[in-house]
Amino acid sequence: LMELSRQRLRPSLSEGSHITCPRCNGTGHIRDTESSALQVLRIIQEEAMKENTAAIHCQVPVEVAAFLLNEKRQEINLIELRFKVNVLLIPNK
């Protein structure tokens, strides 16, 4: 008989995109900044695609707003141009 074992070479998807919750001291997990920003970007695009949408106001954590404005500004501009909507990011603590 031959015994096989499998070694994981990289972390799972949830380990790579989630962090330990600072409020509950590790009993829960929340999305990290980049993952949260990408989720917000997808929601912005979905809302922009709906009829009669003139403006989208997003209230997001400061870190997420900073990531979107610094790293994903071009994508936000493309959404604004393509769907003719105004996207406003409101940083919130």
Secondary structure, 3 states (H helix, E strand, C coil): CCCCCCCCCCCCHHHHHEEECCCCCCCCEEECHHHHHHHHHHHHHHHHHCCCCCEEEEEEEHHHHHHHHHHCHHHHHHHHHHHCCEEEEEEEC
